[in-house]
Amino acid sequence: MYDLPSENPEEPGLPDEFHDFQPDLLKKTCQSPHYLREDYFVASDLNLYYDRENPRWYKRPDWFLVLGARRSTNQQELRLSYVIWEEEVNPFLVVELSSPGTENEDLGKTKRKQETRPTKWEVYEDILQIPYYLIYDRYENRFRGFVWRSGKYEALELSEGRLWLEELGLGVGLWQGSYEGVEGRWLRFYDSQGNWIPTPDERADREEREKEQERTRAILAEDDRDRQQQRANLEKERADRAESDLQQLRDRLLQLGVDPNSLP
């Protein structure tokens, strides 16, 4: 990892905004109930070196997940790249964010030229045998998934744009909403109940709303108690006045020589 580059200076350009936002949303919502956070590794736009015999060969997935690869918790030990023969754990899931210029390559339609390095599809399917390969084309809002079975990828039927990953205890699907202030359809993870996993910011906002609602309920409850106490005080005042008026009438009748108890 320390000898192999984490980027290729000859490759022009940096990831665009979508390639920043979408992998970030996947990372923040990838909260597996089956694994501790430090026991799986996620990365985006990181060189994936796959062939020990050709150590300079790599692919650069837009986003990938490795189960059982420990996440670095020390800043100086953060990975510079992912080297298969050192890690000894292949990715479980790869996501490619397709575009008109990369669609053929992403879907394995680009043929390997003689004496050149393997295509992306060949690396994922034949060499690494990655169990799940997902492709999302934001231009067409098209989400496709493939599962590795019997030595090759099989296309999956995605129900309502969702795919459940039993090993992970999570599903991934298309969500319509606003992320980082940008409205659109985004890939994100959901739980076994079909609920979208919230990002830390969404969870904090929800907790703050719940606290605010609780404060509002407490204020309303206090106001209700005050109103009930005011009504009780008014009732007591009316009852006291009625009793005082009755006593004054009894006293007046006695002064007139009339026994109040003799009155019908």
C-alpha distance (Angstrom), angle and dihedral (degrees) to the residues before:
residue distance angle dihedral
M1 . . .
Y2 3.80 . .
D3 3.81 93.0 .
L4 3.80 99.3 43.5
P5 3.81 118.0 73.8
S6 3.77 121.8 -110.1
E7 3.79 91.6 -148.3
N8 3.77 140.3 19.7
P9 3.82 112.6 -121.8
E10 3.81 89.1 -158.4
E11 3.81 91.9 62.6
P12 3.82 105.3 90.6
G13 3.77 124.7 -134.6
L14 3.76 136.0 15.8
P15 3.82 128.6 -105.7
D16 3.80 112.7 -68.6
E17 3.79 122.8 -124.1
F18 3.81 93.8 -87.7
H19 3.81 90.5 52.0
D20 3.81 87.4 53.9
F21 3.80 98.0 45.7
Q22 3.80 101.9 39.7
P23 3.83 98.2 51.7
D24 3.79 88.9 44.2
L25 3.81 91.4 55.3
L26 3.81 90.9 48.8
K27 3.79 91.0 50.0
K28 3.81 94.7 48.2
T29 3.81 93.8 48.6
C30 3.82 96.3 42.4
Q31 3.81 95.1 101.2
S32 3.79 106.3 147.2
P33 3.82 118.1 -162.0
H34 3.82 88.9 -154.3
Y35 3.79 97.5 57.9
L36 3.77 136.7 46.0
R37 3.78 111.0 -118.7
E38 3.79 92.1 -112.0
D39 3.83 91.9 53.6
Y40 3.78 98.3 68.0
F41 3.76 131.6 49.8
V42 3.78 129.1 -143.7
A43 3.78 126.6 -174.5
S44 3.77 140.7 169.6
D45 3.79 129.2 -155.0
L46 3.82 91.0 -0.1
N47 3.79 123.1 140.3
L48 3.81 112.1 -105.0
Y49 3.82 110.5 -157.2
Y50 3.79 110.3 -159.4
D51 3.84 110.7 167.0
R52 3.78 121.8 65.2
E53 3.79 91.2 -169.6
N54 3.80 89.2 55.5
P55 3.80 102.5 32.8
R56 3.80 95.1 176.1
W57 3.79 92.9 59.7
Y58 3.78 114.4 101.4
K59 3.78 145.7 152.1
R60 3.78 124.3 -143.7
P61 3.82 110.2 -145.2
D62 3.77 117.5 -160.9
W63 3.82 87.7 -130.4
F64 3.78 134.7 -7.5
L65 3.78 140.0 175.4
V66 3.81 127.9 -149.8
L67 3.82 119.2 -165.6
G68 3.78 114.4 -148.9
A69 3.80 95.9 18.3
R70 3.75 107.5 118.6
R71 3.75 117.7 -123.5
S72 3.80 115.0 -124.3
T73 3.79 113.5 -112.9
N74 3.79 96.5 -178.8
Q75 3.79 116.7 79.7
Q76 3.81 93.8 -139.5
E77 3.83 90.5 52.2
L78 3.78 97.1 53.1
R79 3.79 109.5 130.0
L80 3.79 119.6 -98.4
S81 3.81 90.0 -166.2
Y82 3.81 138.7 -18.4
V83 3.80 113.6 -100.6
I84 3.79 112.7 -169.3
W85 3.82 98.1 -157.0
E86 3.81 90.7 52.4
E87 3.80 97.7 41.6
E88 3.84 93.7 41.0
V89 3.83 89.3 -157.9
N90 3.80 121.7 100.3
P91 3.80 122.6 -146.3
F92 3.79 116.6 -89.0
L93 3.79 95.7 -156.1
V94 3.79 134.7 19.9
V95 3.80 125.2 -170.4
E96 3.77 122.5 -164.5
L97 3.81 121.0 -168.1
S98 3.77 102.0 -143.6
S99 3.78 130.0 -150.7
P100 3.82 133.2 176.8
G101 3.79 89.3 -91.3
T102 3.82 96.2 50.7
E103 3.83 102.6 31.6
N104 3.81 96.6 97.9
E105 3.78 92.1 48.4
D106 3.81 92.7 45.6
L107 3.82 91.5 50.8
G108 3.80 95.1 46.6
K109 3.80 94.6 -110.2
T110 3.79 93.0 124.2
K111 3.79 110.2 93.5
R112 3.77 120.6 -136.9
K113 3.75 114.0 -112.9
Q114 3.77 118.6 -133.3
E115 3.81 114.4 -84.4
T116 3.78 93.6 5.2
R117 3.75 128.4 116.7
P118 3.83 118.6 -84.6
T119 3.79 121.1 -83.9
K120 3.78 121.3 -107.3
W121 3.81 91.5 -103.4
E122 3.82 91.8 50.3
V123 3.79 91.9 50.8
Y124 3.80 93.7 49.3
E125 3.81 96.4 40.6
D126 3.81 106.7 31.1
I127 3.79 107.4 23.1
L128 3.81 105.8 31.4
Q129 3.82 97.3 19.7
I130 3.80 90.8 -150.0
P131 3.84 107.3 -162.2
Y132 3.81 97.2 -137.1
Y133 3.78 129.4 29.5
L134 3.82 118.9 -177.8
I135 3.78 128.3 -172.0
Y136 3.80 124.8 -168.0
D137 3.79 123.4 -171.3
R138 3.81 108.0 -166.7
Y139 3.79 91.8 -172.3
E140 3.80 91.3 62.4
N141 3.83 95.4 24.8
R142 3.78 85.6 -126.9
F143 3.81 120.9 152.8
R144 3.81 118.3 -169.6
G145 3.78 130.5 179.8
F146 3.79 135.5 -165.5
V147 3.79 130.4 -167.8
W148 3.80 123.8 -157.7
R149 3.81 110.3 -120.3
S150 3.82 130.3 160.9
G151 3.77 93.9 -9.6
K152 3.79 100.3 -46.8
Y153 3.78 144.0 64.7
E154 3.79 119.2 -92.6
A155 3.80 121.2 -162.1
L156 3.80 113.8 -116.2
E157 3.79 128.0 -138.7
L158 3.78 103.4 -126.2
S159 3.79 112.8 -151.8
E160 3.81 109.4 -139.7
G161 3.80 89.8 -19.5
R162 3.80 93.7 -58.1
L163 3.80 135.1 120.6
W164 3.82 124.2 -168.0
L165 3.83 116.8 -145.6
E166 3.79 106.8 -160.3
E167 3.81 96.0 -171.4
L168 3.78 90.4 55.3
G169 3.80 96.5 41.1
L170 3.80 87.9 -131.7
G171 3.76 138.8 90.8
V172 3.77 129.5 -143.7
G173 3.77 123.8 -144.7
L174 3.78 148.5 144.4
W175 3.79 115.6 -73.6
Q176 3.78 124.5 -169.7
G177 3.77 111.0 -142.0
S178 3.78 149.4 88.3
Y179 3.79 120.9 -66.3
E180 3.79 121.2 179.3
G181 3.79 86.4 -7.7
V182 3.81 92.6 -57.2
E183 3.82 118.1 120.1
G184 3.78 118.3 -145.4
R185 3.78 146.2 89.3
W186 3.78 113.4 -54.6
L187 3.79 136.5 -176.5
R188 3.78 112.1 -119.5
F189 3.79 139.9 149.6
Y190 3.80 127.4 -97.6
D191 3.82 133.4 -166.9
S192 3.81 132.9 -117.4
Q193 3.81 90.2 -85.5
G194 3.79 91.5 56.1
N195 3.81 93.1 -107.9
W196 3.78 118.2 140.3
I197 3.80 112.2 -112.0
P198 3.82 107.1 -115.8
T199 3.78 121.7 -128.4
P200 3.82 116.7 -122.2
D201 3.82 89.3 -101.1
E202 3.81 92.0 49.5
R203 3.80 90.3 48.1
A204 3.81 91.4 49.7
D205 3.82 90.6 48.6
R206 3.79 91.1 48.9
E207 3.80 92.1 48.5
E208 3.79 90.1 48.9
R209 3.83 90.7 50.0
E210 3.80 89.9 48.9
K211 3.81 90.4 49.9
E212 3.80 90.3 48.5
Q213 3.80 90.4 48.8
E214 3.81 89.5 49.5
R215 3.80 90.4 50.3
T216 3.80 89.7 49.0
R217 3.80 91.3 49.3
A218 3.82 90.2 49.1
I219 3.82 91.1 50.3
L220 3.81 91.8 47.5
A221 3.80 90.8 47.4
E222 3.81 90.5 50.3
D223 3.81 90.4 48.2
D224 3.80 89.5 49.9
R225 3.81 91.2 50.8
D226 3.80 89.4 49.3
R227 3.81 91.2 50.8
Q228 3.79 91.4 48.0
Q229 3.81 90.3 49.5
Q230 3.81 90.5 48.6
R231 3.81 90.5 50.6
A232 3.80 90.1 48.7
N233 3.81 90.8 49.7
L234 3.82 91.2 49.2
E235 3.80 91.3 49.0
K236 3.80 90.5 50.0
E237 3.81 91.5 48.1
R238 3.82 90.3 50.7
A239 3.78 91.2 47.1
D240 3.82 91.2 48.7
R241 3.82 91.5 49.0
A242 3.81 91.4 48.7
E243 3.79 91.1 50.1
S244 3.82 90.8 47.9
D245 3.82 91.7 48.8
L246 3.81 90.8 49.5
Q247 3.78 92.2 49.6
Q248 3.81 91.4 50.0
L249 3.83 89.3 51.6
R250 3.80 91.7 50.3
D251 3.80 90.4 49.6
R252 3.83 91.6 49.4
L253 3.82 91.9 50.1
L254 3.79 90.8 50.7
Q255 3.81 89.6 51.4
L256 3.81 87.7 54.2
G257 3.80 90.5 50.8
V258 3.76 94.7 -107.8
D259 3.78 120.0 132.9
P260 3.82 105.7 -135.0
N261 3.81 89.8 -152.7
S262 3.82 90.4 61.0
L263 3.75 93.3 60.5
P264 3.80 118.4 99.8
